Amino acid sequence: MTALLVIGILVLLIVIHELGHFLVAKWTGVRVEEFGIGYPPRAFTFGVWNKTEYTLNWLPFGGFVRLYGDEGHAEHGRGSMADAPRYVQALILIAGVAANALLAWVLFAGAFMIGVPTLVQSAQAGEETRLFVSDIVPGSPVSGSGMIQGDEIKMVIDGSGHRVEPLTPEAMLDFIKDRGGKEITITYQHGDAIRTASVIPANAVVPGAEGRPALGVGLALVANRTLSLPDALYESFFVTRDAFVSTAQSLWMILTGAFTGTADLSQIVGPVGLVSVVHLASENGFGNVVKLAAFISVNLVIINLFPIPALDGGRLLILGVEALRKKRTSKLAVQLLNGLSIVFVIVLMVVVTYNDIGRLIS
């Protein structure tokens, strides 16, 4: 089921990207010969409208548009991509990443409307909340218990059978401050496993509160909050902006690390690794899956703008060079650059997939 969900996300993101190329090509008068969902071989044809063939193909990992006179082809004449003004070609290329950027904004908004785990101060009436470990003080009673940041606390009980109810940070503080030197048992979820830890609250754990018993654990209260459509669209604008900034910074660190030999490619997740990532996201609700799809769409925008000839960014770079030289790049040079970039992408995908499989096995 998770694999099908991954395929669905990839198809959505890539088809929307190609739809951007398609719509602007139609608008600017460049002929679209085929709009395909999936990759060949062809399964069947939906039909032909306005000189465009709409097809469904057997390999369900994305989609494509085939433009008349596109790069690598020799067709010229009315409706040819190759004969279109360079600004028109640039608009068509930019439309793909623009469509993914718009999709990311819409998906973030959809996630907020469905509901995603959100840090809250207190629970609203009838709202279910979950309590997570946000931090652990080194040398504190909890530091040797096995709990780590991100674990979910399920139950806290003392030797007399009294327990923390409801499970909130405030209730935990009240419970612990009266049990200094007394053993309490914490049941928590660590990954897929349920574990227990016996700890004894101690004094002088929290700076500034030396006389108050504490465990030395930071707590985060989380609830699935939903937003109205206007609020979701407003909030998602800023989340999308921040996602672009953080993703660009992360990719820049990887690129600079590649030149200094410090790049950690094990942190890059490919299509195979997405199975485990989507599975983890789905455990926290469908809103989290939609939010993850938005993040992937942001990644596609930035990666597609890389100046690699096989990507939109590389083709835009070639158009810019041609505009400066006032001369078209030779077909042989374009094919050579495309071949080298495809080899680079294949090598990168092999390395990433190897790391993905290693993570899945472990």
Buried (B, 14 or more C-beta within 10 A) or exposed (E): EBEEBBBBBBBBBBBBBBBBBBBBBBEBEBBBBBBBBBBEEBBEEEEEEEEBBBBBBEEBEBBBBBBBBBBEBEBEEEBBBBBBEBEBBBBBBBBBBBBBBBBBBBBBBBBBBBBBBBEBEEBEEEEEBBBBBBEBBEEBBBBEBEBEEEBBBBBBBBEEEEBBEEBBBEBBBEBBBEBBEEEBBBBBBBEEEEBEBEBEBBEEBBEEEEEBBBBBBBBBBBBBBBBEEEEBBEBBEEBBEEBBEEBBEBBEBBEEEEEEEEBEEBEBBBBBBBBBBBBBBBEBBBBBBBBBBBBBBBBBBBBBBBBBBBBBBBBBBBBEEBEEEEEEBEEEEBEEBBEEBEEEBEEEBEBBBEBBEEBEEE
